[in-house]
Amino acid sequence: MSVAPMKALLIFDGREAFDHPDRTIVDAVSVECDLIDIERLNGRLRSLGAQQPDVVLLDSTWSAARLLKTARRVREALPNVPVLLLPDRTKASAPQVRGCSAMVQAIRYARRRQRVQEELLYLALRDELTGLYNRRAFRVLAHRILRSAHGLQRQVLVFFADLDGLKRINDRFGHGEGDRALSRAAAAFKATFNNQSDVVARLGGDEFIAVVFEEDGRRADDLCRHLRQSVAARGARESRYALTLSVGVARSDSEGAHSLSELMAQADAALYRDKHSRHTTQAASARNTASAADPLECAAPMLS
């Protein structure tokens, strides 16, 4: 089975005498090397889109200031792509390592190291069970959204929710089933809040939170309706218990609420009003009908 070659982007300066890059890199079957003049670098970086290289190579004969400036431009546009210096060909040739140039080996090592760093970053920022952001990542990213919203004069919605009856599920069916219930709830959040600008997290236990920009077609009631439908669809697959969320919502233009902590407190208060209201309704219904069914209807959220 053939392995797809690595893609390298070599940046050079066409205004200066430039020896042809190391043939062992350009011609190596394991590396596809694309050359770009530094004068056209900005346009090329903007046009890459999803077709990003595995590594970017710079000419090590440049001055340190120029190398640093170019590397900074590349890192701003391609933060997840490693940058390496191409050896000076005027010096001793790169040694051969098992039939492959030392530079090719360096590219492979840099790419492996980058993948390890990405995996570690993912583990540091994600909830292991659900794949959503964890509490630490949420606070950082949510603060960024609020700053951006303030600058753009846009409103932000904060959704605070918890999974109803998680303790009962754990007690009756075990914590493994409780984990599956949490994963289903997380899947409903992913299906509802799926814009690139949305930040969705599991804060811990049965608590979930989302911060999104408010816009046409994505109002609080629209999103909550979608969330309820998504949870209900996943809950319908389970006959032993019901799957519902209690939900509270706060808006960034609410009176006196501008910070993330204030918005979270307002959404949390709305969540408990929603939970109390539904439990009161369900208790009255149970007395009247003597129904033993689990309470499953997720009421509409209350805006603070």
Backbone torsions as a table, in degrees:
resi	resn	phi	psi	omega
1	MET	NA	123.0	-177.3
2	SER	-76.5	148.6	179.7
3	VAL	-104.2	131.6	179.9
4	ALA	-61.1	135.0	-179.1
5	PRO	-67.6	149.8	173.8
6	MET	-70.3	150.3	-179.4
7	LYS	-108.8	120.7	179.7
8	ALA	-114.3	140.8	175.3
9	LEU	-112.0	113.3	-178.2
10	LEU	-99.8	121.1	-179.7
11	ILE	-98.8	126.1	179.8
12	PHE	-133.0	169.3	180.0
13	ASP	-111.0	106.3	-178.1
14	GLY	-69.6	-13.3	-179.5
15	ARG	-78.1	-16.9	-177.1
16	GLU	-111.5	157.6	174.6
17	ALA	-62.9	121.1	-175.4
18	PHE	-131.6	117.1	177.7
19	ASP	-66.5	148.1	179.7
20	HIS	-57.8	139.0	-178.2
21	PRO	-60.0	161.1	-178.2
22	ASP	-49.0	116.4	-176.4
23	ARG	-61.3	-27.5	-179.6
24	THR	-67.8	-19.9	176.0
25	ILE	-87.9	-50.7	-176.1
26	VAL	-64.5	-39.7	-175.1
27	ASP	-93.0	-9.1	-177.5
28	ALA	-63.0	134.1	-179.4
29	VAL	-61.7	-29.5	-175.1
30	SER	-82.7	-5.3	-177.8
31	VAL	-136.2	127.4	170.9
32	GLU	-100.3	116.6	-174.9
33	CYS	-107.0	122.3	179.6
34	ASP	-109.8	127.2	-176.9
35	LEU	-98.1	140.2	177.7
36	ILE	-140.8	131.9	177.0
37	ASP	-69.6	138.5	-177.4
38	ILE	-60.3	-26.7	179.2
39	GLU	-66.4	-23.9	-179.8
40	ARG	-106.7	14.1	-172.9
41	LEU	-63.7	-47.8	-176.0
42	ASN	-58.7	-45.7	179.5
43	GLY	-63.6	-38.3	-179.6
44	ARG	-68.0	-41.1	179.4
45	LEU	-63.3	-37.7	179.2
46	ARG	-68.8	-29.1	-175.0
47	SER	-90.1	-5.0	-176.4
48	LEU	-65.0	-41.2	-178.2
49	GLY	59.5	-130.5	-179.3
50	ALA	-81.0	-13.0	-178.8
51	GLN	-84.2	64.3	-177.1
52	GLN	-86.7	147.5	177.3
53	PRO	-74.4	164.0	175.5
54	ASP	-78.7	-25.2	-177.9
55	VAL	-157.3	150.4	175.0
56	VAL	-114.0	133.2	-178.2
57	LEU	-111.0	135.2	177.4
58	LEU	-117.8	153.2	179.2
59	ASP	-78.1	115.6	-175.9
60	SER	-71.0	-8.0	179.7
61	THR	-80.5	-8.6	177.5
62	TRP	-69.3	165.1	176.2
63	SER	-68.8	158.8	-179.1
64	ALA	-61.3	-39.1	-179.5
65	ALA	-64.1	-40.6	-179.3
66	ARG	-69.8	-40.7	177.9
67	LEU	-61.1	-43.8	-178.9
68	LEU	-64.2	-43.1	-179.6
69	LYS	-63.9	-44.0	-179.7
70	THR	-67.2	-43.0	179.5
71	ALA	-61.1	-37.6	179.3
72	ARG	-65.0	-41.3	178.2
73	ARG	-61.6	-41.9	-179.2
74	VAL	-67.0	-44.5	-177.2
75	ARG	-65.6	-34.6	177.9
76	GLU	-65.0	-38.3	-178.4
77	ALA	-84.7	-33.3	-176.1
78	LEU	-129.7	71.6	-173.5
79	PRO	-64.0	-19.9	-176.7
80	ASN	-104.0	12.0	-178.8
81	VAL	-110.5	125.5	179.0
82	PRO	-69.0	150.6	179.0
83	VAL	-118.0	128.2	180.0
84	LEU	-124.5	156.5	177.2
85	LEU	-96.0	130.7	176.3
86	LEU	-75.8	128.6	-177.0
87	PRO	-58.4	149.3	177.0
88	ASP	-71.5	115.2	-176.4
89	ARG	-73.5	-12.1	177.4
90	THR	-73.5	-14.0	178.7
91	LYS	-95.9	-172.3	-177.4
92	ALA	-57.2	144.1	-179.1
93	SER	-62.2	149.5	178.4
94	ALA	-63.4	135.2	-179.8
95	PRO	-66.0	152.9	177.4
96	GLN	-89.5	136.6	179.4
97	VAL	-124.6	103.1	178.5
98	ARG	53.7	45.5	175.3
99	GLY	79.4	7.2	-178.3
100	CYS	-132.2	140.8	-176.3
101	SER	-64.8	154.7	178.3
102	ALA	-61.3	-30.0	-179.7
103	MET	-69.0	-39.5	177.2
104	VAL	-63.0	-41.4	176.9
105	GLN	-61.7	-39.2	179.6
106	ALA	-65.2	-38.6	178.0
107	ILE	-62.3	-44.9	179.8
108	ARG	-62.6	-42.7	180.0
109	TYR	-64.4	-43.9	-179.3
110	ALA	-61.8	-39.6	179.9
111	ARG	-67.7	-41.8	177.5
112	ARG	-62.1	-42.2	179.8
113	ARG	-63.6	-39.2	178.6
114	GLN	-64.1	-40.2	179.6
115	ARG	-65.1	-40.5	178.3
116	VAL	-62.8	-43.0	178.6
117	GLN	-62.2	-40.5	178.9
118	GLU	-65.0	-40.3	178.7
119	GLU	-65.5	-41.7	178.3
120	LEU	-64.8	-39.9	178.6
121	LEU	-64.8	-40.0	178.4
122	TYR	-60.9	-46.3	-179.3
123	LEU	-63.6	-33.7	-178.6
124	ALA	-73.5	-26.4	-172.8
125	LEU	-108.8	-9.2	-173.6
126	ARG	-113.8	148.7	172.5
127	ASP	-75.8	127.0	-172.8
128	GLU	-62.8	-37.4	-174.9
129	LEU	-75.4	-46.5	-170.5
130	THR	-102.1	-19.3	-175.7
131	GLY	81.2	-3.5	174.7
132	LEU	-74.7	168.0	174.1
133	TYR	-62.5	151.0	174.7
134	ASN	-92.0	-179.0	-175.9
135	ARG	-59.4	-42.6	-177.4
136	ARG	-61.5	-49.2	-179.1
137	ALA	-66.2	-38.0	-178.2
138	PHE	-58.4	-47.5	-175.8
139	ARG	-63.3	-39.7	179.1
140	VAL	-64.8	-49.4	-175.6
141	LEU	-71.9	-36.2	179.2
142	ALA	-65.4	-39.5	176.8
143	HIS	-60.7	-38.5	178.4
144	ARG	-63.4	-41.8	179.6
145	ILE	-63.0	-43.6	-179.8
146	LEU	-63.7	-40.3	177.3
147	ARG	-64.2	-42.9	179.0
148	SER	-63.9	-42.1	180.0
149	ALA	-63.0	-39.8	178.6
150	HIS	-62.2	-44.6	-179.8
151	GLY	-66.8	-34.4	-178.5
152	LEU	-91.1	-2.7	-177.5
153	GLN	55.8	48.0	177.9
154	ARG	-116.4	159.5	179.7
155	GLN	-95.2	150.1	179.6
156	VAL	-121.8	141.7	175.9
157	LEU	-109.5	135.8	175.8
158	VAL	-114.3	118.6	178.0
159	PHE	-103.4	123.5	177.2
160	PHE	-115.8	128.7	-176.9
161	ALA	-143.9	153.1	168.3
162	ASP	-134.9	154.4	-177.4
163	LEU	-79.9	120.5	-178.3
164	ASP	-67.9	135.3	170.3
165	GLY	69.9	25.7	-179.5
166	LEU	-63.0	-41.1	179.6
167	LYS	-61.3	-39.4	179.8
168	ARG	-65.0	-39.2	178.3
169	ILE	-65.2	-44.8	178.6
170	ASN	-61.2	-43.7	-177.3
171	ASP	-66.9	-38.7	-175.7
172	ARG	-82.6	-39.9	-169.4
173	PHE	-121.4	-0.7	178.5
174	GLY	96.9	159.4	-176.6
175	HIS	-70.1	-24.3	175.7
176	GLY	-62.4	-41.1	177.5
177	GLU	-69.8	-34.6	175.7
178	GLY	-62.1	-39.8	176.8
179	ASP	-62.9	-39.3	179.1
180	ARG	-66.4	-36.9	176.7
181	ALA	-64.0	-41.9	177.5
182	LEU	-63.6	-39.9	179.3
183	SER	-65.1	-37.9	177.7
184	ARG	-66.2	-41.5	177.9
185	ALA	-63.4	-40.9	178.6
186	ALA	-62.8	-38.6	178.3
187	ALA	-62.8	-36.1	177.0
188	ALA	-65.1	-39.7	176.5
189	PHE	-64.0	-42.7	179.5
190	LYS	-62.9	-37.6	-179.5
191	ALA	-71.8	-27.1	-177.5
192	THR	-88.4	-47.4	-176.5
193	PHE	-106.7	84.0	-173.0
194	ASN	-119.6	8.8	174.0
195	ASN	-70.9	153.0	-179.8
196	GLN	-62.6	-27.2	-178.1
197	SER	-84.8	-11.3	-179.0
198	ASP	-73.1	143.4	174.8
199	VAL	-120.1	117.0	-177.1
200	VAL	-123.4	133.3	-174.7
201	ALA	-143.0	156.6	165.9
202	ARG	-104.0	117.1	-176.7
203	LEU	-77.4	-18.2	-177.2
204	GLY	136.1	154.3	179.5
205	GLY	57.0	-125.8	-178.0
206	ASP	-104.1	15.4	-174.1
207	GLU	-98.3	132.0	176.3
208	PHE	-125.3	154.6	178.9
209	ILE	-148.6	148.2	177.3
210	ALA	-140.7	141.5	174.9
211	VAL	-124.6	123.7	-175.5
212	VAL	-139.1	155.7	171.5
213	PHE	-74.9	135.5	175.1
214	GLU	-82.4	133.0	179.3
215	GLU	-155.7	171.5	-179.6
216	ASP	-58.4	131.7	-179.1
217	GLY	83.7	-5.4	179.0
218	ARG	-134.1	50.5	175.6
219	ARG	-81.1	171.1	-176.6
220	ALA	-59.1	-46.1	-177.5
221	ASP	-68.8	-34.7	178.1
222	ASP	-63.1	-47.1	-177.6
223	LEU	-68.8	-38.7	179.1
224	CYS	-66.9	-37.6	177.6
225	ARG	-62.1	-44.6	178.6
226	HIS	-62.8	-41.4	179.6
227	LEU	-63.2	-44.9	179.4
228	ARG	-61.5	-41.9	-180.0
229	GLN	-65.7	-39.7	-179.2
230	SER	-67.8	-40.9	177.3
231	VAL	-64.9	-43.4	-179.2
232	ALA	-62.1	-40.0	-179.6
233	ALA	-63.3	-39.0	179.3
234	ARG	-77.3	-31.8	177.5
235	GLY	-70.3	-27.3	-178.5
236	ALA	-65.6	-18.8	179.7
237	ARG	-76.6	-13.4	-176.6
238	GLU	-111.2	119.6	-176.9
239	SER	-91.1	-14.4	-174.5
240	ARG	-83.6	-25.2	-179.2
241	TYR	-155.0	164.3	179.5
242	ALA	-95.0	153.4	-179.4
243	LEU	-121.5	111.0	178.9
244	THR	-142.4	163.6	177.9
245	LEU	-122.1	144.3	164.3
246	SER	-93.8	133.7	-170.6
247	VAL	-131.0	138.8	171.1
248	GLY	-131.5	147.8	-176.3
249	VAL	-130.8	142.4	172.2
250	ALA	-130.0	151.2	-179.6
251	ARG	-116.7	143.5	-173.1
252	SER	-67.3	-17.5	178.0
253	ASP	-96.1	14.0	175.7
254	SER	-64.6	152.8	-177.1
255	GLU	-60.4	125.5	173.5
256	GLY	72.6	7.9	-178.9
257	ALA	-119.4	108.2	179.0
258	HIS	-129.1	-31.2	-179.3
259	SER	-81.2	161.6	179.0
260	LEU	-62.3	-42.1	-178.7
261	SER	-62.4	-39.9	179.1
262	GLU	-66.4	-42.3	179.9
263	LEU	-65.8	-39.9	177.8
264	MET	-63.9	-39.5	179.4
265	ALA	-65.6	-40.9	178.8
266	GLN	-65.5	-44.1	179.7
267	ALA	-65.4	-37.5	178.8
268	ASP	-65.0	-42.0	178.4
269	ALA	-63.9	-40.4	178.2
270	ALA	-65.5	-35.0	177.7
271	LEU	-60.7	-45.9	-177.3
272	TYR	-72.6	-28.5	172.3
273	ARG	-66.1	-41.1	177.7
274	ASP	-62.8	-46.5	-178.9
275	LYS	-62.7	-45.0	-179.1
276	HIS	-64.1	-42.7	-179.6
277	SER	-62.0	-43.6	-179.0
278	ARG	-70.0	-39.8	179.4
279	HIS	-65.3	-36.5	177.4
280	THR	-64.6	-44.4	178.8
281	THR	-63.7	-42.1	-178.4
282	GLN	-67.8	-37.6	179.2
283	ALA	-64.8	-40.9	178.5
284	ALA	-65.2	-40.6	179.4
285	SER	-65.3	-38.6	-179.7
286	ALA	-65.4	-38.2	179.1
287	ARG	-66.3	-35.3	-176.6
288	ASN	-79.9	-33.4	-173.7
289	THR	-110.0	-13.4	-176.8
290	ALA	55.4	35.2	-179.7
291	SER	-80.1	140.0	178.3
292	ALA	-98.3	4.8	-176.9
293	ALA	-68.4	148.0	176.6
294	ASP	-69.0	144.0	177.0
295	PRO	-70.8	124.9	-174.3
296	LEU	-129.0	-8.9	-174.1
297	GLU	-80.6	126.8	178.6
298	CYS	-91.5	109.6	-176.7
299	ALA	-70.7	161.0	178.2
300	ALA	-64.2	144.2	-178.5
301	PRO	-72.2	158.8	177.0
302	MET	-105.3	128.1	179.3
303	LEU	-83.1	134.2	176.0
304	SER	-79.6	NA	NA
